[in-house]
Amino acid sequence: MRRVVITGLGPVSSIGIGAAAYEQALRQGVNGVSPIECFDTTGFPYYMAGEVHDFRPEDMVRRLSVEEWGRTSLFAASAARLAVADAGIDEDVLASSRAGSTMGTTGGETQILERLTADSLAGGPTGLDAGLVRQVSSARLSQAVNRELRLTGDAVTLSTACSASNYALGFASDMIRSGETDYMIAGGADSVHRWSHAGFYRLGALTEKACSPFDRDRSGIITGEGGAAMFLESLDSALARGARIYAEVLGYGLNCDASHMVAPDRASIAACMRLAHKNAGIRPEDVDYICAHGTGTPANDYTEASAVVDVFGDDPPPISSTKSMLGHAMGAASGLGAIASVLGIRGSFLPPTINFSTPDPELPAIDPVPNHARTADVRIAQVNGFAFGGNNAIVVLGRMS
């Protein structure tokens, strides 16, 4: 079984595109939330989201026709291209190797589906644009990555909602660890769209202006978008080509409690942490930082913090939420969290939880790294990802020793 390392990062986010810009924004605690532009918010009481306003796929992809692919697929392909460039591997070598991709998502190409729905309501299904219909399938996210980079291996899209990127990262690491493939691109992508914004509002899970995870006055999520991609290969491969190694994928844990459609389950989340630690061959006390799921809803934050204390005891490691800066990027969320954790491992810092003002006396005594990044020796990081339906996925990343 081969050791698996991450040698390339490709974040496309509302606070920065590319590893350097993303790291700088994390260190500065930049707020990427702004008024929604991708749809008309007239009539919506809440109208903020973590949109990637400066995303120009025509400047990033080289082989895909921008007109033939939806925004979410273009997020995936652009993030993958950034990760490959960051890894410093020759694209011709990659195209001739055993290489594939796995991308996670929640809504896939929902913006396209919304356009088709509007067209159908206006003129009937017989007049739908065939080109748009071809763009609907969520399978196109990983297909976009493979076509853009000429990869001939598996193209797998996983739709386990908000934990999907962690599922993808675990799947990709297994592909390399087992020797089935030599290189994998793993991550996730999603776009801001009307139905999820409306749905979260009707669910009572949306907040008006700012996401404030773990704060006493937290009141919900802010929807977000973006793409996350990481380039994975074996340790032997990385050493042979002299690659920069960001971190090692030590292991992961998956479970699904399915006890409630939307409510997180404390015992199941704690069990998933223990599975991840066992798979990674570590103990709880080895973890230096937890990148939280941290949505900013009263129920999720309480359940997550309580499960952390159940596993780590009364003195858990620092736990912060990048969603406070990015909004909830859905299928890309845990991927962007994993990239933040990798940058923290390599750069010896903890990303902050911004918008934090008042500790919640009802929460266990956790350290949310409030408002400002912190210098820290991060050897092992845990990335939490939880989703509706009880789909829990946790990845453990470590510094190369």
Secondary structure as the mmCIF struct_conf table of DSSP 4:
data_model
#
loop_
_struct_conf.conf_type_id
_struct_conf.id
_struct_conf.beg_label_comp_id
_struct_conf.beg_label_asym_id
_struct_conf.beg_label_seq_id
_struct_conf.end_label_comp_id
_struct_conf.end_label_asym_id
_struct_conf.end_label_seq_id
STRN STRN1 VAL A 4 SER A 13
TURN_TY1_P TURN_TY1_P1 SER A 14 ILE A 15
STRN STRN2 GLY A 16 ILE A 17
BEND BEND1 GLY A 18 GLY A 18
HELX_RH_AL_P HELX_RH_AL_P1 ALA A 19 GLN A 28
TURN_TY1_P TURN_TY1_P2 GLY A 29 GLY A 29
STRN STRN3 SER A 34 PRO A 35
BEND BEND2 CYS A 38 PHE A 39
TURN_TY1_P TURN_TY1_P3 THR A 42 GLY A 43
BEND BEND3 PRO A 45 PRO A 45
STRN STRN4 MET A 48 ALA A 49
STRN STRN5 GLY A 50 GLY A 50
TURN_TY1_P TURN_TY1_P4 HIS A 53 ASP A 54
HELX_RH_3T_P HELX_RH_3T_P1 PRO A 57 ASP A 59
TURN_TY1_P TURN_TY1_P5 MET A 60 MET A 60
BEND BEND4 ARG A 62 LEU A 64
HELX_RH_3T_P HELX_RH_3T_P2 VAL A 66 GLU A 68
BEND BEND5 TRP A 69 TRP A 69
HELX_RH_AL_P HELX_RH_AL_P2 ARG A 71 ALA A 87
TURN_TY1_P TURN_TY1_P6 GLY A 88 GLY A 88
HELX_RH_AL_P HELX_RH_AL_P3 GLU A 91 ALA A 95
TURN_TY1_P TURN_TY1_P7 SER A 96 SER A 96
BEND BEND6 SER A 97 ARG A 98
STRN STRN6 ALA A 99 GLY A 104
BEND BEND7 THR A 106 GLU A 109
HELX_RH_AL_P HELX_RH_AL_P4 THR A 110 GLY A 123
HELX_RH_3T_P HELX_RH_3T_P3 PRO A 125 GLY A 127
HELX_RH_AL_P HELX_RH_AL_P5 ALA A 130 ARG A 134
TURN_TY1_P TURN_TY1_P8 GLN A 135 GLN A 135
TURN_TY1_P TURN_TY1_P9 SER A 138 ALA A 139
HELX_RH_AL_P HELX_RH_AL_P6 ARG A 140 LEU A 149
TURN_TY1_P TURN_TY1_P10 ARG A 150 ARG A 150
BEND BEND8 GLY A 153 GLY A 153
STRN STRN7 ALA A 155 LEU A 158
HELX_RH_3T_P HELX_RH_3T_P4 ALA A 161 SER A 163
HELX_RH_AL_P HELX_RH_AL_P7 ALA A 164 ARG A 177
TURN_TY1_P TURN_TY1_P11 SER A 178 GLY A 179
BEND BEND9 GLU A 180 GLU A 180
BEND BEND10 ASP A 182 ASP A 182
STRN STRN8 TYR A 183 ASP A 190
HELX_RH_AL_P HELX_RH_AL_P8 ARG A 194 LEU A 203
TURN_TY1_P TURN_TY1_P12 GLY A 204 GLY A 204
STRN STRN9 LEU A 206 LEU A 206
BEND BEND11 GLU A 208 LYS A 209
TURN_TY1_P TURN_TY1_P13 PRO A 213 PHE A 214
STRN STRN10 ASP A 215 ASP A 215
TURN_TY1_P TURN_TY1_P14 ARG A 216 ASP A 217
STRN STRN11 ILE A 221 ILE A 221
STRN STRN12 THR A 223 GLY A 224
STRN STRN13 GLY A 226 SER A 234
HELX_RH_AL_P HELX_RH_AL_P9 LEU A 235 ALA A 240
TURN_TY1_P TURN_TY1_P15 ARG A 241 GLY A 242
HELX_LH_PP_P HELX_LH_PP_P1 ALA A 243 ILE A 245
STRN STRN14 ALA A 247 CYS A 256
BEND BEND12 SER A 259 VAL A 262
HELX_RH_AL_P HELX_RH_AL_P10 ARG A 266 ALA A 280
TURN_TY1_P TURN_TY1_P16 GLY A 281 GLY A 281
HELX_RH_3T_P HELX_RH_3T_P5 PRO A 284 ASP A 286
STRN STRN15 TYR A 289 CYS A 291
HELX_RH_AL_P HELX_RH_AL_P11 PRO A 298 PHE A 312
BEND BEND13 ASP A 314 ASP A 315
HELX_LH_PP_P HELX_LH_PP_P2 PRO A 316 PRO A 318
STRN STRN16 ILE A 319 SER A 320
TURN_TY1_P TURN_TY1_P17 THR A 322 THR A 322
HELX_RH_AL_P HELX_RH_AL_P12 LYS A 323 LEU A 326
STRN STRN17 HIS A 328 HIS A 328
HELX_RH_3T_P HELX_RH_3T_P6 MET A 330 ALA A 332
HELX_RH_AL_P HELX_RH_AL_P13 ALA A 333 GLY A 347
TURN_TY1_P TURN_TY1_P18 SER A 348 SER A 348
STRN STRN18 PHE A 349 LEU A 350
STRN STRN19 THR A 353 THR A 353
BEND BEND14 ASN A 355 ASN A 355
BEND BEND15 THR A 358 THR A 358
STRN STRN20 PRO A 359 PRO A 359
TURN_TY1_P TURN_TY1_P19 PRO A 361 GLU A 362
BEND BEND16 LEU A 363 LEU A 363
BEND BEND17 ALA A 365 ALA A 365
STRN STRN21 PRO A 370 PRO A 370
BEND BEND18 ASN A 371 HIS A 372
STRN STRN22 ARG A 374 THR A 375
BEND BEND19 ARG A 379 ARG A 379
STRN STRN23 ILE A 380 ALA A 387
HELX_RH_3T_P HELX_RH_3T_P7 PHE A 388 GLY A 390
STRN STRN24 ASN A 391 GLY A 398
#
